[in-house]
């Protein structure tokens, strides 16, 4: 079993939901990224999403855009991220998915990227700008290597498209809670709950919700409907506030624990 699939099977058996934490790899540097991932493993995080920094992150709001720039300024790229994951794997078995735009994967080479992911210990790819219907080769390479491919369902996704997306997804299905870009929101649409439940009626695969979720109260509400909750921008914001501090990891982990406890 893929680590992500195994994690959801374990959680389901225990009657629990997943807490998924997103951070941008290389922000503020890859050493901190590795330390955070290892600390998350002991802080109630079930799956780590490592964002691959890209110069044109069209689905991301200002918080993650800024983190991508900081990471790119450090020279972060896919090769170095794979090395970072390899170092994490020496100490931890926490499931890790790379969230990346298609451009870095295309330039790296789809099959080559999957093979490098396997060697490093990456468990899945999440590519927001690669529609499931256009990802045939990536899905083929990933299935052969037992790598998860996570695709998106948005509030605007037509019912006829949900089943093909579910078939193409492995690991979990990513439900976008809102229309727009990433970033903390004070108020989230109640329609998202109905949307999550609609998708869950159409598939047996886990459905996890992300975008905009930033408080323990929001995590708690969405964990009742979804199989997992994803928090990104709020964690990246906590990292940004602690850049330059020796206790960056400690402070960010404390913030993450408050979120993970709400699941």
C-alpha positions as CSV (number, residue, x, y, z in Angstrom):
1,X,0.0,0.0,0.0
2,X,1.1,3.5,-0.7
3,X,1.7,5.4,2.5
4,X,-1.1,7.9,1.9
5,X,-3.6,5.1,1.2
6,X,-2.4,3.2,4.2
7,X,-2.8,6.2,6.4
8,X,-6.4,6.7,5.4
9,X,-7.1,3.0,5.9
10,X,-5.7,3.3,9.4
11,X,-7.7,6.4,10.2
12,X,-10.9,4.9,8.9
13,X,-10.4,1.8,11.1
14,X,-9.9,4.1,14.1
15,X,-12.9,6.3,13.2
16,X,-10.7,9.3,12.7
17,X,-10.1,12.0,10.1
18,X,-6.9,13.2,8.5
19,X,-5.1,16.5,9.2
20,X,-2.9,17.5,6.3
21,X,-0.4,20.3,6.6
22,X,1.0,22.2,3.6
23,X,4.3,24.1,3.7
24,X,6.4,25.5,0.8
25,X,9.6,23.5,0.4
26,X,12.6,25.8,0.9
27,X,10.8,28.4,2.9
28,X,12.7,29.8,4.6
29,X,15.2,27.1,3.6
30,X,15.2,23.3,3.0
31,X,16.9,22.6,6.3
32,X,13.9,24.2,8.1
33,X,11.5,22.3,5.8
34,X,13.0,19.0,6.8
35,X,12.9,19.9,10.5
36,X,9.3,21.0,10.2
37,X,8.2,17.8,8.5
38,X,9.9,15.7,11.2
39,X,8.3,17.8,13.9
40,X,4.9,17.6,12.3
41,X,5.1,13.8,12.4
42,X,4.9,14.1,16.2
43,X,2.4,16.9,16.3
44,X,-0.7,15.2,15.0
45,X,-0.1,15.8,11.3
46,X,-1.1,12.8,9.2
47,X,0.1,13.8,5.8
48,X,2.6,16.6,4.7
49,X,2.1,18.5,1.5
50,X,5.4,20.0,0.3
51,X,4.8,22.8,-2.1
52,X,7.2,23.1,-5.0
53,X,7.9,26.8,-5.5
54,X,7.0,28.2,-8.9
55,X,7.4,31.7,-10.3
56,X,3.7,31.9,-11.5
57,X,1.6,30.2,-8.8
58,X,-1.8,31.1,-10.3
59,X,-3.9,29.2,-7.8
60,X,-2.1,30.7,-4.8
61,X,-2.9,33.9,-2.9
62,X,-0.3,36.4,-1.6
63,X,0.8,34.3,1.4
64,X,2.0,31.3,-0.6
65,X,3.2,33.5,-3.5
66,X,5.5,35.2,-1.1
67,X,6.7,31.9,0.3
68,X,7.4,30.6,-3.2
69,X,9.6,33.7,-3.9
70,X,11.5,33.2,-0.7
71,X,12.1,29.5,-1.6
72,X,13.1,30.3,-5.2
73,X,15.5,33.0,-3.9
74,X,17.2,30.1,-1.9
75,X,17.6,28.2,-5.2
76,X,15.0,25.6,-4.3
77,X,14.0,23.2,-7.2
78,X,12.7,19.7,-7.6
79,X,16.1,18.0,-7.4
80,X,16.8,19.7,-4.1
81,X,13.3,18.9,-2.8
82,X,13.8,15.2,-3.6
83,X,17.0,15.3,-1.6
84,X,15.2,16.9,1.3
85,X,12.5,14.2,1.2
86,X,15.3,11.6,1.1
87,X,16.7,13.0,4.3
88,X,13.3,13.1,6.0
89,X,12.8,9.4,5.1
90,X,15.9,8.5,7.1
91,X,14.0,9.4,10.3
92,X,10.3,9.4,9.4
93,X,7.6,7.4,7.5
94,X,5.1,10.2,7.4
95,X,3.2,10.3,4.1
96,X,4.5,13.1,1.8
97,X,2.9,14.5,-1.3
98,X,4.4,17.2,-3.6
99,X,2.0,19.9,-4.6
100,X,3.4,21.4,-7.7
101,X,2.4,23.2,-10.9
102,X,2.8,21.2,-14.1
103,X,5.6,23.3,-15.5
104,X,8.3,22.0,-13.1
105,X,7.2,18.4,-13.7
106,X,7.1,18.9,-17.5
107,X,10.6,20.2,-17.6
108,X,11.9,17.5,-15.3
109,X,10.1,14.9,-17.4
110,X,6.9,13.1,-16.1
111,X,8.4,9.6,-16.0
112,X,11.7,10.8,-14.7
113,X,9.9,12.8,-11.9
114,X,7.9,9.7,-10.9
115,X,11.1,7.6,-10.7
116,X,12.9,10.2,-8.7
117,X,9.9,10.5,-6.4
118,X,10.0,6.7,-5.7
119,X,13.7,6.8,-4.9
120,X,13.3,9.8,-2.6
121,X,10.3,8.4,-0.8
122,X,7.6,10.8,-2.1
123,X,4.1,9.2,-2.0
124,X,2.0,11.4,-4.3
125,X,1.7,14.4,-6.6
126,X,-1.0,17.1,-6.5
127,X,-0.9,19.3,-9.6
128,X,-3.7,21.9,-9.6
129,X,-3.2,23.1,-13.2
130,X,-3.2,19.6,-14.7
131,X,-6.7,18.4,-15.4
132,X,-7.3,14.7,-14.8
133,X,-8.5,14.3,-18.4
134,X,-5.0,15.5,-19.6
135,X,-2.9,13.5,-17.2
136,X,-3.0,10.1,-18.8
137,X,0.7,9.6,-19.1
138,X,1.4,10.9,-15.5
139,X,-1.3,8.6,-14.1
140,X,0.1,5.6,-16.1
141,X,3.6,6.2,-14.7
142,X,2.3,6.9,-11.2
143,X,0.2,3.7,-11.1
144,X,3.1,1.6,-12.2
145,X,5.2,3.1,-9.4
146,X,2.5,3.1,-6.7
147,X,2.5,6.9,-6.5
148,X,-0.7,8.7,-5.6
149,X,-2.2,11.2,-8.1
150,X,-4.6,13.7,-6.4
151,X,-7.0,15.7,-8.5
152,X,-9.3,18.5,-7.7
153,X,-13.1,19.0,-7.5
154,X,-14.2,22.6,-7.2
155,X,-17.6,24.0,-6.2
156,X,-18.2,24.7,-9.9
157,X,-17.3,21.2,-11.1
158,X,-20.2,19.6,-13.1
159,X,-21.5,16.3,-11.7
160,X,-20.6,14.5,-15.0
161,X,-16.9,15.4,-14.4
162,X,-16.7,14.2,-10.8
163,X,-16.6,10.5,-11.5
164,X,-13.7,10.6,-14.0
165,X,-11.8,12.8,-11.5
166,X,-12.5,10.2,-8.8
167,X,-11.3,7.4,-11.1
168,X,-8.1,9.3,-11.8
169,X,-7.4,10.1,-8.2
170,X,-5.4,7.8,-6.0
171,X,-4.7,8.6,-2.3
172,X,-7.6,11.1,-2.0
173,X,-9.7,13.7,-3.9
174,X,-9.0,17.3,-3.1
175,X,-12.2,19.3,-2.7
176,X,-11.6,23.1,-3.1
177,X,-13.8,24.8,-0.5
178,X,-14.2,28.0,-2.4
179,X,-13.8,29.7,-5.8
180,X,-10.6,31.8,-5.9
181,X,-7.1,31.5,-4.7
182,X,-5.5,30.1,-1.5
183,X,-5.4,32.2,1.6
184,X,-6.9,32.4,5.1
185,X,-10.6,33.3,5.3
186,X,-12.6,34.5,8.3
187,X,-15.8,33.1,6.9
188,X,-16.2,30.0,4.6
189,X,-19.2,29.1,2.6
190,X,-21.6,26.6,4.1
191,X,-22.2,25.4,0.6
192,X,-18.8,23.7,0.8
193,X,-20.2,21.1,3.2
194,X,-22.9,20.1,0.8
195,X,-20.4,20.0,-2.0
196,X,-18.1,17.6,0.0
197,X,-21.0,15.3,0.8
198,X,-22.1,15.3,-2.9
199,X,-18.6,14.1,-3.9
200,X,-18.5,11.5,-1.1
201,X,-21.8,10.0,-2.4
202,X,-20.1,9.4,-5.8
203,X,-16.9,7.7,-4.6
204,X,-15.5,5.4,-2.0
205,X,-12.1,7.3,-2.1
206,X,-11.3,9.8,0.7
207,X,-12.3,13.3,0.1
208,X,-10.2,16.1,1.7
209,X,-11.0,19.7,1.8
210,X,-8.7,22.7,1.5
211,X,-8.3,26.4,0.6
212,X,-9.2,29.1,3.1
213,X,-9.3,26.9,6.2
214,X,-7.2,28.6,8.9
215,X,-8.7,28.2,12.4
216,X,-9.3,25.3,14.7
217,X,-13.0,26.1,14.5
218,X,-13.0,25.8,10.8
219,X,-11.0,22.6,10.9
220,X,-13.5,21.1,13.3
221,X,-16.5,22.0,11.1
222,X,-15.0,20.6,7.9
223,X,-13.7,17.5,9.5
224,X,-17.2,16.4,10.3
225,X,-18.1,16.3,6.5
226,X,-14.7,15.4,4.9
227,X,-12.3,12.6,5.4
228,X,-9.5,15.1,5.9
229,X,-8.8,18.8,6.3
230,X,-5.9,20.6,4.6
231,X,-4.4,23.8,6.0
232,X,-1.7,25.7,4.1
233,X,-1.6,29.5,4.0
234,X,-2.2,29.8,7.8
235,X,0.8,27.6,8.5
236,X,2.9,29.4,5.9
237,X,1.9,32.6,7.5
238,X,3.1,31.3,10.9
239,X,6.5,30.3,9.3
240,X,6.8,33.8,7.8
241,X,6.2,35.5,11.2
242,X,9.0,33.4,12.7
243,X,11.7,33.7,10.1
244,X,15.0,34.6,11.7
245,X,14.0,33.1,15.1
246,X,15.8,30.2,16.6
247,X,12.5,28.8,17.8
248,X,10.8,28.9,14.4
249,X,10.1,25.2,14.3
250,X,8.9,25.1,17.9
251,X,6.5,28.1,17.4
252,X,5.1,26.7,14.1
253,X,4.6,23.3,15.5
254,X,2.7,24.8,18.5
255,X,0.4,26.5,16.0
256,X,-0.1,23.3,14.0
257,X,-0.9,21.3,17.0
258,X,-3.8,23.7,17.8
259,X,-5.2,22.9,14.3
260,X,-4.6,19.2,14.3
261,X,-6.3,18.8,17.7
262,X,-9.5,20.1,16.2
263,X,-9.8,17.2,13.8
